[in-house]
Amino acid sequence: MSTAGQVIKCKAAVAWEPGKPLTIEDVEVAPPKAREVRIKVVATGVCRTDWEHLYEREKGMRFRPFPLVLGHEAAGVVESIGPGVTAFSPGDQVIPLFLPQCQECDRCQSLKTNHCRKNWANTQAGVMADGTSRISCQDQQVFQFLGVSSFSQYTVVPDSSLTKIRSDAPLDKVCLLGCGVSTGYGAALKTGKVEKDSTCAVFGLGAVGLAAVMGCKAAGARRIIGIDINPAKFEKAVTLGATDCVNPTDHKKPIQEVVLEMTQGGVDFALECHGSPSVMTAALESTVDAWGLCVIAGWNETETMSVKVEKILMGRTLKGTYFGGWKSVQDVPNLVDEYMANKLQLDEFITHKLPLNQINKAFDLLSSGNSIRTVISLW
């Protein structure tokens, strides 16, 4: 493209400091360096992790430096490539990935994990492999959230943190596979390996939880109990496969006791999709002894979960999942194919569509519980 090798000036939503609304700024995005790709971001979802880093960074989130551009659930088109990039060409439709897959390290070679650590420390700190960001504003470096920064019209990512998808996929839908839907869906199918005719409980019915419900249904679960303190989420949960919906505030007993009574001893699988340690404990304790499995999908980097040793000794299993257990580069295109074949739902998660200059409204909708996913159009 004509912009290859040049600095691109574009719009981005910049977080200048914690606790303050984002501001739309003119930023400069440098050309990609070795093994990097610059992409034109077409659409991005607004994930709770973005909001939490800005407004609740001391609760469950490690500090990451400001100023930064948030956003990590997106889809776009390759604008240009840096030296050494062979898997991408300008014009390719792509989804950037906060979880890399270099396909070379021991972890990528293992079938046991998806936890590639290529450039991990740097992208977690908001910079590329050389220790600097590719985005600047007002003559200062702007950090890239999780190495992505999709609240910018253009961004640069490592080539191991990007996957090519089919050219006919609608980018304003499949962007959701960059985080929330993949995480919940995989928590049930990939990590939890939910079984046919099993009983399941999903704690938290945001995008991740609703995707977990969808995954449980895809696995053939007989009973799927959706749990949330916001009953407005229940209709969507039923649409995606929930057989029962429970509001913990409607009961005097702890929610795990309610689930134990509903299921005569506990569910086979519990999926925690909220990120609260107390909810994690409740999810584990809602499973049946002897074989109950609890998968933690809710994000929390700093707090401690309380587990009674007896709950594990009696045969329960507690597992964590990151990005649903998917090998990011190789599995996300398959999830796109599933959506295009009407085997996986995405449209149902999108409750609002807004332009970039209304990004703070998207955060308000999210924090108030009035949205599942807002998709931001960057153009």
Secondary structure, DSSP 8 states (H G I E B T S, - for coil): -TTTTS-EEEEEEEB-STTS--EEEEEEE----TTEEEEEEEEEE--HHHHHHHH-TTSS-----SSEE---EEEEEEEEE-TT--S--TT-EEEE-SS---SSSHHHH-SS-----TTHHHHHTT--TTS--SEEETTEEEEEGGGT--SBSEEEEEGGGEEE--TTS-HHHHGGGGTHHHHHHHIIIIIS---TT-EEEEE--SHHHHHHHHHHHHHT-SEEEEE-S-GGGHHHHHHHT-SEEE-GGG-SS-HHHHHHHHTTS-BSEEEE-S--HHHHHHHHHTB-TTT-EEEE-S--SS------HHHHHTT-EEEE-SGGG--HHHHHHHHHHHHHTTSS--GGGEEEEEEGGGHHHHHHHHHTT--SEEEEE--
